[in-house]
Amino acid sequence: MTDSFSRGRRRRRSARGGQHQQLREPGSAGDTPIARSAPEYKAKILAEYETLGKQGKGALLRREGLYWSLITNWRQQRDKGAEAALPALAG
């Protein structure tokens, strides 16, 4: 059996006819994994990233398959959202 990666999902090729079966990510809870574009995922990763030291940040980026520039974009999105919510709270 060989492992191959297709569209970010881990699949295992079976011995019969090359059919693929879906494998769950280790530690995933439930049947549907959180999409990387989901706000919950972004908030979770940002919170974890900001608590880590330099080596831990690099390890997190490697583990999740992310780039530093993406973290920067997510921070900007988060900050814009927080600024947009302020006038609504005041008024």
CNS distance restraints for C-alpha pairs under 8 A (distance, minus, plus):
assign (resid   1 and name CA) (resid  12 and name CA) 7.17 0.50 0.50
assign (resid   1 and name CA) (resid  13 and name CA) 6.04 0.50 0.50
assign (resid   1 and name CA) (resid  14 and name CA) 6.08 0.50 0.50
assign (resid   1 and name CA) (resid  15 and name CA) 6.26 0.50 0.50
assign (resid   2 and name CA) (resid  12 and name CA) 6.37 0.50 0.50
assign (resid   2 and name CA) (resid  13 and name CA) 5.84 0.50 0.50
assign (resid   2 and name CA) (resid  14 and name CA) 7.93 0.50 0.50
assign (resid   3 and name CA) (resid  10 and name CA) 7.55 0.50 0.50
assign (resid   3 and name CA) (resid  11 and name CA) 6.30 0.50 0.50
assign (resid   3 and name CA) (resid  12 and name CA) 4.88 0.50 0.50
assign (resid   3 and name CA) (resid  13 and name CA) 6.31 0.50 0.50
assign (resid   4 and name CA) (resid  10 and name CA) 6.67 0.50 0.50
assign (resid   4 and name CA) (resid  11 and name CA) 5.88 0.50 0.50
assign (resid   4 and name CA) (resid  12 and name CA) 6.41 0.50 0.50
assign (resid   4 and name CA) (resid  13 and name CA) 7.37 0.50 0.50
assign (resid   5 and name CA) (resid   9 and name CA) 6.00 0.50 0.50
assign (resid   5 and name CA) (resid  10 and name CA) 5.10 0.50 0.50
assign (resid   5 and name CA) (resid  11 and name CA) 6.11 0.50 0.50
assign (resid   6 and name CA) (resid  10 and name CA) 6.68 0.50 0.50
assign (resid   6 and name CA) (resid  11 and name CA) 7.13 0.50 0.50
assign (resid   9 and name CA) (resid  22 and name CA) 7.78 0.50 0.50
assign (resid   9 and name CA) (resid  23 and name CA) 7.96 0.50 0.50
assign (resid  10 and name CA) (resid  22 and name CA) 6.86 0.50 0.50
assign (resid  10 and name CA) (resid  23 and name CA) 6.00 0.50 0.50
assign (resid  10 and name CA) (resid  24 and name CA) 7.67 0.50 0.50
assign (resid  10 and name CA) (resid  25 and name CA) 7.61 0.50 0.50
assign (resid  11 and name CA) (resid  20 and name CA) 6.08 0.50 0.50
assign (resid  11 and name CA) (resid  21 and name CA) 5.87 0.50 0.50
assign (resid  11 and name CA) (resid  22 and name CA) 5.24 0.50 0.50
assign (resid  11 and name CA) (resid  23 and name CA) 5.78 0.50 0.50
assign (resid  12 and name CA) (resid  20 and name CA) 5.71 0.50 0.50
assign (resid  12 and name CA) (resid  21 and name CA) 5.88 0.50 0.50
assign (resid  12 and name CA) (resid  22 and name CA) 7.10 0.50 0.50
assign (resid  12 and name CA) (resid  23 and name CA) 7.20 0.50 0.50
assign (resid  13 and name CA) (resid  18 and name CA) 5.56 0.50 0.50
assign (resid  13 and name CA) (resid  19 and name CA) 5.90 0.50 0.50
assign (resid  13 and name CA) (resid  20 and name CA) 4.91 0.50 0.50
assign (resid  13 and name CA) (resid  21 and name CA) 6.98 0.50 0.50
assign (resid  14 and name CA) (resid  18 and name CA) 5.56 0.50 0.50
assign (resid  14 and name CA) (resid  19 and name CA) 5.72 0.50 0.50
assign (resid  14 and name CA) (resid  20 and name CA) 6.29 0.50 0.50
assign (resid  14 and name CA) (resid  21 and name CA) 7.59 0.50 0.50
assign (resid  15 and name CA) (resid  19 and name CA) 7.97 0.50 0.50
assign (resid  24 and name CA) (resid  28 and name CA) 6.82 0.50 0.50
assign (resid  28 and name CA) (resid  33 and name CA) 6.68 0.50 0.50
assign (resid  29 and name CA) (resid  33 and name CA) 7.55 0.50 0.50
assign (resid  34 and name CA) (resid  38 and name CA) 6.66 0.50 0.50
assign (resid  34 and name CA) (resid  40 and name CA) 7.85 0.50 0.50
assign (resid  34 and name CA) (resid  41 and name CA) 6.48 0.50 0.50
assign (resid  35 and name CA) (resid  41 and name CA) 7.07 0.50 0.50
assign (resid  36 and name CA) (resid  41 and name CA) 5.97 0.50 0.50
assign (resid  36 and name CA) (resid  42 and name CA) 7.04 0.50 0.50
assign (resid  37 and name CA) (resid  41 and name CA) 7.11 0.50 0.50
assign (resid  37 and name CA) (resid  42 and name CA) 7.06 0.50 0.50
assign (resid  38 and name CA) (resid  42 and name CA) 6.47 0.50 0.50
assign (resid  39 and name CA) (resid  43 and name CA) 6.07 0.50 0.50
assign (resid  40 and name CA) (resid  44 and name CA) 6.10 0.50 0.50
assign (resid  41 and name CA) (resid  45 and name CA) 6.16 0.50 0.50
assign (resid  42 and name CA) (resid  46 and name CA) 6.05 0.50 0.50
assign (resid  42 and name CA) (resid  74 and name CA) 6.84 0.50 0.50
assign (resid  43 and name CA) (resid  47 and name CA) 6.04 0.50 0.50
assign (resid  44 and name CA) (resid  48 and name CA) 6.23 0.50 0.50
assign (resid  45 and name CA) (resid  49 and name CA) 5.89 0.50 0.50
assign (resid  46 and name CA) (resid  50 and name CA) 6.08 0.50 0.50
assign (resid  46 and name CA) (resid  71 and name CA) 7.07 0.50 0.50
assign (resid  46 and name CA) (resid  74 and name CA) 7.72 0.50 0.50
assign (resid  46 and name CA) (resid  75 and name CA) 7.46 0.50 0.50
assign (resid  47 and name CA) (resid  51 and name CA) 6.66 0.50 0.50
assign (resid  48 and name CA) (resid  52 and name CA) 6.69 0.50 0.50
assign (resid  49 and name CA) (resid  56 and name CA) 7.92 0.50 0.50
assign (resid  49 and name CA) (resid  57 and name CA) 5.76 0.50 0.50
assign (resid  49 and name CA) (resid  60 and name CA) 7.15 0.50 0.50
assign (resid  52 and name CA) (resid  56 and name CA) 5.26 0.50 0.50
assign (resid  52 and name CA) (resid  57 and name CA) 5.68 0.50 0.50
assign (resid  53 and name CA) (resid  57 and name CA) 6.05 0.50 0.50
assign (resid  54 and name CA) (resid  58 and name CA) 6.50 0.50 0.50
assign (resid  55 and name CA) (resid  59 and name CA) 6.25 0.50 0.50
assign (resid  56 and name CA) (resid  60 and name CA) 6.11 0.50 0.50
assign (resid  57 and name CA) (resid  61 and name CA) 6.27 0.50 0.50
assign (resid  58 and name CA) (resid  62 and name CA) 6.23 0.50 0.50
assign (resid  59 and name CA) (resid  63 and name CA) 6.00 0.50 0.50
assign (resid  60 and name CA) (resid  64 and name CA) 6.11 0.50 0.50
assign (resid  61 and name CA) (resid  65 and name CA) 5.74 0.50 0.50
assign (resid  61 and name CA) (resid  66 and name CA) 4.91 0.50 0.50
assign (resid  61 and name CA) (resid  67 and name CA) 6.32 0.50 0.50
assign (resid  61 and name CA) (resid  68 and name CA) 7.27 0.50 0.50
assign (resid  62 and name CA) (resid  66 and name CA) 6.51 0.50 0.50
assign (resid  66 and name CA) (resid  70 and name CA) 6.83 0.50 0.50
assign (resid  66 and name CA) (resid  71 and name CA) 7.92 0.50 0.50
assign (resid  67 and name CA) (resid  71 and name CA) 6.93 0.50 0.50
assign (resid  68 and name CA) (resid  72 and name CA) 6.47 0.50 0.50
assign (resid  69 and name CA) (resid  73 and name CA) 6.30 0.50 0.50
assign (resid  70 and name CA) (resid  74 and name CA) 6.17 0.50 0.50
assign (resid  71 and name CA) (resid  75 and name CA) 6.19 0.50 0.50
assign (resid  72 and name CA) (resid  76 and name CA) 6.37 0.50 0.50
assign (resid  73 and name CA) (resid  77 and name CA) 6.23 0.50 0.50
assign (resid  74 and name CA) (resid  78 and name CA) 6.09 0.50 0.50
assign (resid  75 and name CA) (resid  79 and name CA) 6.09 0.50 0.50
assign (resid  76 and name CA) (resid  80 and name CA) 6.09 0.50 0.50
assign (resid  77 and name CA) (resid  81 and name CA) 6.18 0.50 0.50
assign (resid  78 and name CA) (resid  82 and name CA) 6.24 0.50 0.50
assign (resid  79 and name CA) (resid  83 and name CA) 6.18 0.50 0.50
assign (resid  80 and name CA) (resid  84 and name CA) 6.09 0.50 0.50
assign (resid  81 and name CA) (resid  85 and name CA) 6.27 0.50 0.50
assign (resid  82 and name CA) (resid  86 and name CA) 6.57 0.50 0.50
assign (resid  83 and name CA) (resid  87 and name CA) 7.72 0.50 0.50
assign (resid  84 and name CA) (resid  88 and name CA) 7.46 0.50 0.50
assign (resid  85 and name CA) (resid  89 and name CA) 6.44 0.50 0.50
assign (resid  86 and name CA) (resid  90 and name CA) 6.41 0.50 0.50
assign (resid  87 and name CA) (resid  91 and name CA) 6.25 0.50 0.50
